[in-house]
Amino acid sequence: MQRIHVLTTGGTIEKVYSEQQGAVANLEDKIERYLGRLRLPDTGIDTARLMNKDSLEMTDADRALVLDAVREKLDAPIVITHGTDTMVETGLYLKRSLGNLQFPIILTGAMTPLGFESSDGLQNLTESFLAARVLPPGIYVVMHNHVFPVDKVRKDRDRAQFVTL
């Protein structure tokens, strides 16, 4: 059985609509509910919730927390759910801080929250698990049927997609 660690940090993928605020916000953990819907034979998923923040609110201390959690899980591939606005920044922080890796580390998220019509979240999660099983060691962004080495990608806000540098 292949083990994959999932670290959740929040971001759009986990946002919910708040009737009181009239806006989407990071209020609850949704990832586990959606993981239960996926068919992942021969795969053991270990999930740890680190925080539930919009990535624009992430601090250097938050990135250090992600790094510490990654260091504890380097015995298997890792998928990190993260807000798309600073996903690359966190990935580059990890790359600068970690030495030789034995497994891939995948960062993924969504442009539209899980559960919303036309959400890309479940697709990106599913693709991340496949990527975690087949990619060589390294740090990657996996979004919308694309795999990008973290140091060769940026978010194109105008087109709402990630593009190669």
OpenMM code with the backbone's topology and positions (N, CA, C; nanometers):
from openmm import Vec3, app, unit

residues = "MET GLN ARG ILE HIS VAL LEU THR THR GLY GLY THR ILE GLU LYS VAL TYR SER GLU GLN GLN GLY ALA VAL ALA ASN LEU GLU ASP LYS ILE GLU ARG TYR LEU GLY ARG LEU ARG LEU PRO ASP THR GLY ILE ASP THR ALA ARG LEU MET ASN LYS ASP SER LEU GLU MET THR ASP ALA ASP ARG ALA LEU VAL LEU ASP ALA VAL ARG GLU LYS LEU ASP ALA PRO ILE VAL ILE THR HIS GLY THR ASP THR MET VAL GLU THR GLY LEU TYR LEU LYS ARG SER LEU GLY ASN LEU GLN PHE PRO ILE ILE LEU THR GLY ALA MET THR PRO LEU GLY PHE GLU SER SER ASP GLY LEU GLN ASN LEU THR GLU SER PHE LEU ALA ALA ARG VAL LEU PRO PRO GLY ILE TYR VAL VAL MET HIS ASN HIS VAL PHE PRO VAL ASP LYS VAL ARG LYS ASP ARG ASP ARG ALA GLN PHE VAL THR LEU".split()
positions = [
    Vec3(0.0843, -0.1181, 0.0000),
    Vec3(0.0000, 0.0000, 0.0000),
    Vec3(0.0889, 0.1245, 0.0000),
    Vec3(0.0574, 0.2191, -0.0859),
    Vec3(0.1297, 0.3463, -0.0933),
    Vec3(0.0696, 0.4455, 0.0068),
    Vec3(0.1505, 0.4984, 0.0936),
    Vec3(0.1056, 0.6008, 0.1878),
    Vec3(0.1320, 0.7371, 0.1265),
    Vec3(0.0361, 0.8289, 0.1424),
    Vec3(0.0529, 0.9689, 0.1016),
    Vec3(0.0085, 1.0550, 0.2186),
    Vec3(0.0943, 1.1483, 0.2572),
    Vec3(0.0596, 1.2441, 0.3619),
    Vec3(-0.0091, 1.3641, 0.2979),
    Vec3(-0.1159, 1.4118, 0.3580),
    Vec3(-0.1852, 1.5324, 0.3130),
    Vec3(-0.1777, 1.6350, 0.4257),
    Vec3(-0.1238, 1.7515, 0.3938),
    Vec3(-0.1181, 1.8628, 0.4875),
    Vec3(-0.2104, 1.9718, 0.4351),
    Vec3(-0.3040, 2.0178, 0.5168),
    Vec3(-0.3982, 2.1200, 0.4708),
    Vec3(-0.3661, 2.2537, 0.5365),
    Vec3(-0.3743, 2.3592, 0.4557),
    Vec3(-0.3459, 2.4937, 0.5065),
    Vec3(-0.4614, 2.5900, 0.4836),
    Vec3(-0.5655, 2.5471, 0.4142),
    Vec3(-0.6784, 2.6360, 0.3861),
    Vec3(-0.6807, 2.6753, 0.2407),
    Vec3(-0.6980, 2.8028, 0.2148),
    Vec3(-0.7068, 2.8516, 0.0787),
    Vec3(-0.8465, 2.8355, 0.0230),
    Vec3(-0.8637, 2.8750, -0.1004),
    Vec3(-0.9948, 2.8701, -0.1649),
    Vec3(-1.0531, 2.7301, -0.1660),
    Vec3(-0.9700, 2.6274, -0.1811),
    Vec3(-1.0201, 2.4906, -0.1901),
    Vec3(-1.1087, 2.4565, -0.0690),
    Vec3(-1.0814, 2.5171, 0.0469),
    Vec3(-1.1569, 2.4853, 0.1680),
    Vec3(-1.2565, 2.5940, 0.2092),
    Vec3(-1.2746, 2.6950, 0.1280),
    Vec3(-1.3674, 2.8017, 0.1655),
    Vec3(-1.5127, 2.7550, 0.1573),
    Vec3(-1.5950, 2.8148, 0.2417),
    Vec3(-1.7391, 2.7899, 0.2426),
    Vec3(-1.8098, 2.9242, 0.2364),
    Vec3(-1.9352, 2.9194, 0.1937),
    Vec3(-2.0137, 3.0418, 0.1891),
    Vec3(-2.0708, 3.0703, 0.3272),
    Vec3(-2.0484, 3.1897, 0.3768),
    Vec3(-2.1020, 3.2326, 0.5058),
    Vec3(-2.2201, 3.3249, 0.4814),
    Vec3(-2.3389, 3.2795, 0.5184),
    Vec3(-2.4585, 3.3635, 0.5015),
    Vec3(-2.4496, 3.4893, 0.5867),
    Vec3(-2.3908, 3.4780, 0.7060),
    Vec3(-2.3793, 3.5941, 0.7943),
    Vec3(-2.2905, 3.7023, 0.7333),
    Vec3(-2.1824, 3.6605, 0.6682),
    Vec3(-2.0897, 3.7565, 0.6092),
    Vec3(-2.1238, 3.7895, 0.4646),
    Vec3(-2.2025, 3.7026, 0.4007),
    Vec3(-2.2336, 3.7230, 0.2593),
    Vec3(-2.1115, 3.7068, 0.1706),
    Vec3(-2.0178, 3.6204, 0.2135),
    Vec3(-1.8930, 3.6007, 0.1396),
    Vec3(-1.8402, 3.4606, 0.1682),
    Vec3(-1.7409, 3.4203, 0.0893),
    Vec3(-1.6750, 3.2930, 0.1179),
    Vec3(-1.5621, 3.3183, 0.2159),
    Vec3(-1.5401, 3.2200, 0.3044),
    Vec3(-1.4378, 3.2351, 0.4067),
    Vec3(-1.3865, 3.0970, 0.4476),
    Vec3(-1.2704, 3.0947, 0.5069),
    Vec3(-1.2139, 2.9709, 0.5602),
    Vec3(-1.2702, 2.9501, 0.7010),
    Vec3(-1.3728, 2.8648, 0.7103),
    Vec3(-1.4428, 2.8442, 0.8370),
    Vec3(-1.4356, 2.7009, 0.8885),
    Vec3(-1.4239, 2.6032, 0.7990),
    Vec3(-1.4257, 2.4634, 0.8421),
    Vec3(-1.3342, 2.3804, 0.7539),
    Vec3(-1.3037, 2.2599, 0.8014),
    Vec3(-1.2198, 2.1663, 0.7272),
    Vec3(-1.3085, 2.0832, 0.6352),
    Vec3(-1.2827, 2.0876, 0.5056),
    Vec3(-1.3637, 2.0142, 0.4083),
    Vec3(-1.2889, 1.8993, 0.3410),
    Vec3(-1.1584, 1.9004, 0.3471),
    Vec3(-1.0778, 1.8069, 0.2689),
    Vec3(-1.1116, 1.6614, 0.3008),
    Vec3(-1.1198, 1.6269, 0.4278),
    Vec3(-1.1440, 1.4863, 0.4651),
    Vec3(-1.2743, 1.4348, 0.4044),
    Vec3(-1.3774, 1.5167, 0.4042),
    Vec3(-1.5067, 1.4767, 0.3473),
    Vec3(-1.4922, 1.4427, 0.1990),
    Vec3(-1.4145, 1.5215, 0.1278),
    Vec3(-1.3970, 1.4977, -0.0156),
    Vec3(-1.3017, 1.3827, -0.0430),
    Vec3(-1.2029, 1.3645, 0.0419),
    Vec3(-1.1131, 1.2500, 0.0259),
    Vec3(-1.1906, 1.1194, 0.0358),
    Vec3(-1.2913, 1.1167, 0.1210),
    Vec3(-1.3731, 0.9970, 0.1370),
    Vec3(-1.4522, 0.9606, 0.0129),
    Vec3(-1.4681, 1.0531, -0.0785),
    Vec3(-1.5425, 1.0280, -0.2025),
    Vec3(-1.4552, 0.9737, -0.3150),
    Vec3(-1.3247, 0.9811, -0.2966),
    Vec3(-1.2339, 0.9392, -0.4033),
    Vec3(-1.2076, 0.7893, -0.3972),
    Vec3(-1.1870, 0.7307, -0.5119),
    Vec3(-1.1442, 0.5910, -0.5208),
    Vec3(-0.9926, 0.5908, -0.5270),
    Vec3(-0.9315, 0.5483, -0.4176),
    Vec3(-0.7861, 0.5478, -0.4091),
    Vec3(-0.7393, 0.4097, -0.3634),
    Vec3(-0.7582, 0.3076, -0.4503),
    Vec3(-0.7172, 0.1727, -0.4097),
    Vec3(-0.5663, 0.1674, -0.3836),
    Vec3(-0.5306, 0.0868, -0.2867),
    Vec3(-0.3899, 0.0660, -0.2518),
    Vec3(-0.3199, 0.1946, -0.2085),
    Vec3(-0.3976, 0.2900, -0.1566),
    Vec3(-0.3403, 0.4166, -0.1119),
    Vec3(-0.3920, 0.4471, 0.0282),
    Vec3(-0.3004, 0.4697, 0.1189),
    Vec3(-0.3363, 0.5121, 0.2542),
    Vec3(-0.3113, 0.6608, 0.2679),
    Vec3(-0.4147, 0.7346, 0.3048),
    Vec3(-0.4041, 0.8797, 0.3174),
    Vec3(-0.3973, 0.9166, 0.4654),
    Vec3(-0.2958, 0.9922, 0.5014),
    Vec3(-0.2764, 1.0422, 0.6371),
    Vec3(-0.2914, 1.1936, 0.6300),
    Vec3(-0.3950, 1.2489, 0.6931),
    Vec3(-0.4249, 1.3916, 0.6820),
    Vec3(-0.3930, 1.4657, 0.8104),
    Vec3(-0.3283, 1.5823, 0.7979),
    Vec3(-0.3000, 1.6696, 0.9117),
    Vec3(-0.3397, 1.8121, 0.8737),
    Vec3(-0.4241, 1.8720, 0.9548),
    Vec3(-0.4666, 2.0104, 0.9313),
    Vec3(-0.3705, 2.1033, 1.0043),
    Vec3(-0.3008, 2.1861, 0.9294),
    Vec3(-0.2053, 2.2796, 0.9881),
    Vec3(-0.2685, 2.4131, 1.0223),
    Vec3(-0.3565, 2.4593, 0.9346),
    Vec3(-0.4248, 2.5874, 0.9522),
    Vec3(-0.5374, 2.5927, 0.8501),
    Vec3(-0.6171, 2.6953, 0.8556),
    Vec3(-0.7238, 2.7140, 0.7570),
    Vec3(-0.7299, 2.8626, 0.7228),
    Vec3(-0.6329, 2.9057, 0.6410),
    Vec3(-0.6152, 3.0471, 0.6095),
    Vec3(-0.6192, 3.0721, 0.4599),
    Vec3(-0.6630, 3.1907, 0.4247),
    Vec3(-0.6424, 3.2405, 0.2893),
    Vec3(-0.4918, 3.2584, 0.2749),
    Vec3(-0.4363, 3.2179, 0.1624),
    Vec3(-0.2900, 3.2223, 0.1496),
    Vec3(-0.2353, 3.3652, 0.1518),
    Vec3(-0.3168, 3.4645, 0.1200),
    Vec3(-0.2707, 3.6030, 0.1286),
    Vec3(-0.2476, 3.6450, 0.2733),
    Vec3(-0.3041, 3.5698, 0.3683),
    Vec3(-0.2866, 3.5991, 0.5105),
    Vec3(-0.1735, 3.5176, 0.5730),
    Vec3(-0.1115, 3.4294, 0.4961),
    Vec3(-0.0036, 3.3463, 0.5507),
    Vec3(0.1195, 3.4314, 0.5803),
    Vec3(0.1847, 3.3983, 0.6908),
    Vec3(0.3037, 3.4698, 0.7354),
    Vec3(0.4265, 3.3785, 0.7231),
    Vec3(0.5419, 3.4363, 0.7494),
    Vec3(0.6639, 3.3549, 0.7520),
    Vec3(0.6537, 3.2483, 0.8608),
    Vec3(0.5890, 3.2801, 0.9720),
    Vec3(0.5703, 3.1810, 1.0796),
    Vec3(0.4825, 3.0661, 1.0314),
    Vec3(0.3808, 3.0961, 0.9494),
    Vec3(0.2960, 2.9901, 0.8931),
    Vec3(0.3769, 2.9007, 0.7995),
    Vec3(0.4621, 2.9604, 0.7183),
    Vec3(0.5455, 2.8810, 0.6275),
    Vec3(0.6439, 2.7946, 0.7054),
    Vec3(0.6942, 2.8463, 0.8148),
    Vec3(0.7828, 2.7668, 0.9002),
    Vec3(0.7069, 2.6483, 0.9599),
    Vec3(0.5801, 2.6691, 0.9951),
    Vec3(0.4966, 2.5591, 1.0453),
    Vec3(0.4781, 2.4531, 0.9378),
    Vec3(0.4553, 2.4944, 0.8140),
    Vec3(0.4431, 2.3994, 0.7025),
    Vec3(0.5736, 2.3224, 0.6867),
    Vec3(0.6855, 2.3933, 0.6888),
    Vec3(0.8167, 2.3281, 0.6761),
    Vec3(0.8377, 2.2251, 0.7868),
    Vec3(0.8067, 2.2608, 0.9102),
    Vec3(0.8224, 2.1656, 1.0212),
    Vec3(0.7370, 2.0415, 0.9995),
    Vec3(0.6127, 2.0604, 0.9541),
    Vec3(0.5234, 1.9466, 0.9293),
    Vec3(0.5765, 1.8595, 0.8159),
    Vec3(0.6288, 1.9218, 0.7120),
    Vec3(0.6872, 1.8459, 0.6005),
    Vec3(0.8061, 1.7640, 0.6497),
    Vec3(0.8908, 1.8242, 0.7289),
    Vec3(1.0090, 1.7521, 0.7797),
    Vec3(0.9698, 1.6281, 0.8589),
    Vec3(0.8555, 1.6321, 0.9259),
    Vec3(0.8078, 1.5162, 1.0032),
    Vec3(0.7487, 1.4071, 0.9143),
    Vec3(0.7206, 1.4381, 0.7871),
    Vec3(0.6496, 1.3447, 0.6994),
    Vec3(0.7313, 1.3033, 0.5777),
    Vec3(0.8600, 1.3161, 0.5823),
    Vec3(0.9437, 1.2890, 0.4646),
    Vec3(0.9609, 1.1413, 0.4324),
    Vec3(0.8846, 1.0545, 0.4980),
    Vec3(0.8939, 0.9106, 0.4739),
    Vec3(0.8012, 0.8625, 0.3619),
    Vec3(0.7278, 0.9546, 0.2985),
    Vec3(0.6331, 0.9195, 0.1916),
    Vec3(0.6023, 1.0465, 0.1126),
    Vec3(0.5391, 1.0335, -0.0048),
    Vec3(0.4977, 1.1525, -0.0792),
    Vec3(0.4060, 1.2409, 0.0053),
    Vec3(0.4086, 1.3709, -0.0231),
    Vec3(0.3286, 1.4686, 0.0510),
    Vec3(0.2483, 1.5518, -0.0480),
    Vec3(0.1193, 1.5707, -0.0180),
    Vec3(0.0333, 1.6641, -0.0916),
    Vec3(-0.0049, 1.7738, 0.0066),
    Vec3(0.0170, 1.8989, -0.0318),
    Vec3(-0.0171, 2.0135, 0.0517),
    Vec3(-0.1275, 2.0913, -0.0180),
    Vec3(-0.2431, 2.1045, 0.0477),
    Vec3(-0.3474, 2.1911, -0.0075),
    Vec3(-0.3190, 2.3322, 0.0418),
    Vec3(-0.3298, 2.4267, -0.0494),
    Vec3(-0.2799, 2.5618, -0.0219),
    Vec3(-0.3567, 2.6603, -0.1083),
    Vec3(-0.3707, 2.7817, -0.0614),
    Vec3(-0.4280, 2.8878, -0.1438),
    Vec3(-0.3383, 2.9176, -0.2620),
    Vec3(-0.3998, 2.9495, -0.3747),
    Vec3(-0.3223, 2.9647, -0.4981),
    Vec3(-0.2415, 3.0941, -0.5053),
    Vec3(-0.2799, 3.1970, -0.4297),
    Vec3(-0.2102, 3.3251, -0.4428),
    Vec3(-0.0651, 3.3202, -0.3980),
    Vec3(-0.0346, 3.2409, -0.2946),
    Vec3(0.1040, 3.2340, -0.2474),
    Vec3(0.1575, 3.0910, -0.2454),
    Vec3(0.0934, 3.0028, -0.3191),
    Vec3(0.1357, 2.8627, -0.3272),
    Vec3(0.2814, 2.8507, -0.3730),
    Vec3(0.3174, 2.9241, -0.4760),
    Vec3(0.4532, 2.9163, -0.5290),
    Vec3(0.5524, 2.9679, -0.4254),
    Vec3(0.5180, 3.0742, -0.3551),
    Vec3(0.6060, 3.1289, -0.2512),
    Vec3(0.6352, 3.0239, -0.1439),
    Vec3(0.5324, 2.9531, -0.0990),
    Vec3(0.5521, 2.8482, 0.0005),
    Vec3(0.6365, 2.7345, -0.0573),
    Vec3(0.6090, 2.6964, -0.1813),
    Vec3(0.6873, 2.5901, -0.2450),
    Vec3(0.8347, 2.6262, -0.2580),
    Vec3(0.8632, 2.7501, -0.2932),
    Vec3(1.0025, 2.7944, -0.3037),
    Vec3(1.0692, 2.7980, -0.1666),
    Vec3(0.9944, 2.8359, -0.0634),
    Vec3(1.0449, 2.8334, 0.0736),
    Vec3(1.0844, 2.6908, 0.1123),
    Vec3(0.9984, 2.5956, 0.0795),
    Vec3(1.0294, 2.4552, 0.1081),
    Vec3(1.1530, 2.4109, 0.0313),
    Vec3(1.1600, 2.4488, -0.0942),
    Vec3(1.2739, 2.4070, -0.1781),
    Vec3(1.4057, 2.4610, -0.1227),
    Vec3(1.4050, 2.5875, -0.0786),
    Vec3(1.5267, 2.6468, -0.0215),
    Vec3(1.5656, 2.5801, 0.1106),
    Vec3(1.4672, 2.5278, 0.1824),
    Vec3(1.4903, 2.4771, 0.3181),
    Vec3(1.5188, 2.3279, 0.3264),
    Vec3(1.4796, 2.2535, 0.2257),
    Vec3(1.4932, 2.1079, 0.2297),
    Vec3(1.6094, 2.0628, 0.1425),
    Vec3(1.6769, 1.9605, 0.1854),
    Vec3(1.7868, 1.9034, 0.1079),
    Vec3(1.7344, 1.8049, 0.0058),
    Vec3(1.8103, 1.7000, -0.0138),
    Vec3(1.7698, 1.5959, -0.1082),
    Vec3(1.6441, 1.5263, -0.0594),
    Vec3(1.5461, 1.5183, -0.1456),
    Vec3(1.4196, 1.4538, -0.1123),
    Vec3(1.4182, 1.3113, -0.1642),
    Vec3(1.3450, 1.2257, -0.0955),
    Vec3(1.3270, 1.0870, -0.1389),
    Vec3(1.1936, 1.0684, -0.2101),
    Vec3(1.1007, 1.1638, -0.1911),
    Vec3(0.9663, 1.1545, -0.2476),
    Vec3(0.9236, 1.2917, -0.2983),
    Vec3(0.8239, 1.2961, -0.3867),
    Vec3(0.7733, 1.4253, -0.4323),
    Vec3(0.6880, 1.4945, -0.3259),
    Vec3(0.6903, 1.6271, -0.3321),
    Vec3(0.6019, 1.7119, -0.2522),
    Vec3(0.5186, 1.7906, -0.3524),
    Vec3(0.3865, 1.7786, -0.3392),
    Vec3(0.2933, 1.8395, -0.4341),
    Vec3(0.2143, 1.9486, -0.3638),
    Vec3(0.2085, 2.0679, -0.4230),
    Vec3(0.1199, 2.1727, -0.3748),
    Vec3(0.0039, 2.1844, -0.4728),
    Vec3(-0.1170, 2.1907, -0.4181),
    Vec3(-0.2354, 2.2042, -0.5018),
    Vec3(-0.3396, 2.2869, -0.4294),
    Vec3(-0.4405, 2.3278, -0.5022),
    Vec3(-0.5480, 2.4083, -0.4450),
    Vec3(-0.6624, 2.4179, -0.5437),
    Vec3(-0.7312, 2.5303, -0.5404),
    Vec3(-0.8451, 2.5482, -0.6296),
    Vec3(-0.8701, 2.6969, -0.6533),
    Vec3(-0.9256, 2.7250, -0.7682),
    Vec3(-0.9696, 2.8610, -0.7989),
    Vec3(-1.1128, 2.8834, -0.7489),
    Vec3(-1.1872, 2.7727, -0.7355),
    Vec3(-1.3262, 2.7762, -0.6879),
    Vec3(-1.3381, 2.6721, -0.5764),
    Vec3(-1.4014, 2.7064, -0.4631),
    Vec3(-1.4058, 2.6150, -0.3487),
    Vec3(-1.4698, 2.4798, -0.3803),
    Vec3(-1.4224, 2.3762, -0.3086),
    Vec3(-1.4856, 2.2447, -0.3153),
    Vec3(-1.6343, 2.2592, -0.2842),
    Vec3(-1.7168, 2.1898, -0.3604),
    Vec3(-1.8605, 2.1928, -0.3372),
    Vec3(-1.9332, 2.2988, -0.4178),
    Vec3(-1.8624, 2.3957, -0.4714),
    Vec3(-1.9250, 2.4960, -0.5563),
    Vec3(-1.9344, 2.4414, -0.6978),
    Vec3(-2.0381, 2.4832, -0.7700),
    Vec3(-2.0506, 2.4421, -0.9091),
    Vec3(-1.9256, 2.4855, -0.9846),
    Vec3(-1.8756, 2.4009, -1.0673),
    Vec3(-1.7542, 2.4198, -1.1486),
    Vec3(-1.6271, 2.4313, -1.0654),
    Vec3(-1.6277, 2.3784, -0.9427),
    Vec3(-1.5047, 2.3773, -0.8636),
    Vec3(-1.4008, 2.2875, -0.9303),
    Vec3(-1.2800, 2.3335, -0.9291),
    Vec3(-1.1675, 2.2562, -0.9808),
    Vec3(-1.0960, 2.1804, -0.8690),
    Vec3(-1.1423, 2.1930, -0.7464),
    Vec3(-1.0740, 2.1367, -0.6310),
    Vec3(-1.0591, 1.9859, -0.6327),
    Vec3(-1.1669, 1.9143, -0.6603),
    Vec3(-1.1603, 1.7687, -0.6581),
    Vec3(-1.0708, 1.7156, -0.7703),
    Vec3(-1.0778, 1.7769, -0.8863),
    Vec3(-0.9886, 1.7381, -0.9966),
    Vec3(-0.8427, 1.7580, -0.9553),
    Vec3(-0.8117, 1.8736, -0.8968),
    Vec3(-0.6735, 1.9017, -0.8588),
    Vec3(-0.6249, 1.8074, -0.7493),
    Vec3(-0.7118, 1.7752, -0.6532),
    Vec3(-0.6745, 1.6781, -0.5501),
    Vec3(-0.6434, 1.5422, -0.6120),
    Vec3(-0.7330, 1.4959, -0.6978),
    Vec3(-0.7151, 1.3653, -0.7615),
    Vec3(-0.5858, 1.3612, -0.8419),
    Vec3(-0.5622, 1.4642, -0.9212),
    Vec3(-0.4402, 1.4682, -1.0016),
    Vec3(-0.3159, 1.4740, -0.9131),
    Vec3(-0.3268, 1.5386, -0.7975),
    Vec3(-0.2129, 1.5471, -0.7059),
    Vec3(-0.1757, 1.4109, -0.6490),
    Vec3(-0.2769, 1.3281, -0.6206),
    Vec3(-0.2474, 1.1945, -0.5691),
    Vec3(-0.1788, 1.1089, -0.6751),
    Vec3(-0.2221, 1.1190, -0.7988),
    Vec3(-0.1537, 1.0466, -0.9059),
    Vec3(-0.0105, 1.0985, -0.9198),
    Vec3(0.0057, 1.2316, -0.9211),
    Vec3(0.1392, 1.2900, -0.9337),
    Vec3(0.2299, 1.2441, -0.8201),
    Vec3(0.1764, 1.2377, -0.6991),
    Vec3(0.2559, 1.1945, -0.5836),
    Vec3(0.3056, 1.0514, -0.5994),
    Vec3(0.2323, 0.9720, -0.6725),
    Vec3(0.2706, 0.8312, -0.6921),
    Vec3(0.3714, 0.8121, -0.8051),
    Vec3(0.3739, 0.9025, -0.9038),
    Vec3(0.4546, 0.8761, -1.0230),
    Vec3(0.5705, 0.9736, -1.0462),
    Vec3(0.5690, 1.0893, -0.9831),
    Vec3(0.6755, 1.1871, -1.0076),
    Vec3(0.8018, 1.1518, -0.9306),
    Vec3(0.9166, 1.1926, -0.9845),
    Vec3(1.0415, 1.1753, -0.9089),
    Vec3(1.0452, 1.2744, -0.7922),
    Vec3(1.1373, 1.2550, -0.6981),
    Vec3(1.1485, 1.3486, -0.5868),
    Vec3(1.1662, 1.4920, -0.6362),
    Vec3(1.1035, 1.5844, -0.5673),
    Vec3(1.1088, 1.7254, -0.6014),
    Vec3(0.9854, 1.7944, -0.5457),
    Vec3(0.9739, 1.9240, -0.5731),
    Vec3(0.8600, 2.0023, -0.5262),
    Vec3(0.7885, 2.0574, -0.6488),
    Vec3(0.6569, 2.0311, -0.6537),
    Vec3(0.5772, 2.0605, -0.7726),
    Vec3(0.4471, 2.1323, -0.7353),
    Vec3(0.3946, 2.2064, -0.8322),
    Vec3(0.2585, 2.2582, -0.8281),
    Vec3(0.1786, 2.1753, -0.9281),
    Vec3(0.0656, 2.1200, -0.8834),
    Vec3(-0.0217, 2.0416, -0.9709),
    Vec3(-0.1576, 2.1099, -0.9726),
    Vec3(-0.1941, 2.1603, -1.0898),
    Vec3(-0.3206, 2.2318, -1.1083),
    Vec3(-0.3696, 2.2112, -1.2514),
    Vec3(-0.4957, 2.1855, -1.2658),
    Vec3(-0.5628, 2.1853, -1.3962),
    Vec3(-0.4930, 2.1000, -1.5012),
    Vec3(-0.4622, 1.9763, -1.4633),
    Vec3(-0.4048, 1.8804, -1.5567),
    Vec3(-0.2618, 1.9168, -1.5994),
    Vec3(-0.1922, 1.9929, -1.5152),
    Vec3(-0.0534, 2.0296, -1.5426),
    Vec3(0.0311, 2.0055, -1.4178),
    Vec3(0.1556, 1.9672, -1.4407),
    Vec3(0.2538, 1.9520, -1.3345),
    Vec3(0.3658, 2.0509, -1.3640),
    Vec3(0.3970, 2.1352, -1.2652),
    Vec3(0.5016, 2.2360, -1.2811),
    Vec3(0.6064, 2.2201, -1.1712),
    Vec3(0.7348, 2.2148, -1.2047),
    Vec3(0.8357, 2.2279, -1.1000),
    Vec3(0.8154, 2.3646, -1.0334),
    Vec3(0.8253, 2.3697, -0.9013),
    Vec3(0.7861, 2.4904, -0.8286),
    Vec3(0.8681, 2.6134, -0.8687),
    Vec3(0.9896, 2.5944, -0.9154),
    Vec3(1.0718, 2.7088, -0.9538),
    Vec3(1.0539, 2.7500, -1.1002),
    Vec3(0.9555, 2.6906, -1.1672),
    Vec3(0.9319, 2.7231, -1.3079),
    Vec3(0.7847, 2.7560, -1.3345),
    Vec3(0.7157, 2.8118, -1.2339),
    Vec3(0.5726, 2.8366, -1.2475),
    Vec3(0.5346, 2.9667, -1.1778),
    Vec3(0.4276, 3.0265, -1.2268),
    Vec3(0.3672, 3.1414, -1.1594),
    Vec3(0.2175, 3.1385, -1.1849),
    Vec3(0.1432, 3.2071, -1.1001),
    Vec3(-0.0009, 3.2183, -1.1190),
    Vec3(-0.0276, 3.3388, -1.2080),
    Vec3(-0.1015, 3.3164, -1.3160),
    Vec3(-0.1467, 3.4241, -1.4039),
    Vec3(-0.2875, 3.4606, -1.3580),
    Vec3(-0.2991, 3.5667, -1.2820),
    Vec3(-0.4281, 3.6054, -1.2242),
    Vec3(-0.5311, 3.6437, -1.3310),
    Vec3(-0.4863, 3.7062, -1.4370),
    Vec3(-0.5787, 3.7480, -1.5427),
    Vec3(-0.6453, 3.6272, -1.6105),
    Vec3(-0.5696, 3.5199, -1.6276),
    Vec3(-0.6218, 3.4004, -1.6940),
    Vec3(-0.6703, 3.2943, -1.5943),
    Vec3(-0.6506, 3.3204, -1.4641),
    Vec3(-0.6919, 3.2278, -1.3572),
    Vec3(-0.6342, 3.0880, -1.3798),
    Vec3(-0.5035, 3.0853, -1.4071),
    Vec3(-0.4356, 2.9567, -1.4243),
    Vec3(-0.2870, 2.9733, -1.3966),
    Vec3(-0.2211, 2.8608, -1.3780),
    Vec3(-0.0772, 2.8620, -1.3577),
    Vec3(-0.0102, 2.8426, -1.4927),
    Vec3(0.1036, 2.9107, -1.5102),
    Vec3(0.1757, 2.9063, -1.6377),
    Vec3(0.3245, 2.8864, -1.6104),
    Vec3(0.3931, 2.8312, -1.7073),
    Vec3(0.5367, 2.8095, -1.6989),
    Vec3(0.6092, 2.9420, -1.7121),
    Vec3(0.7136, 2.9599, -1.6331),
    Vec3(0.7977, 3.0818, -1.6434),
    Vec3(0.8770, 3.0783, -1.7719),
] * unit.nanometer
topology = app.Topology()
chain = topology.addChain("A")
for resn in residues:
    res = topology.addResidue(resn, chain)
    for name in ("N", "CA", "C"):
        topology.addAtom(name, app.Element.getBySymbol(name[0]), res)
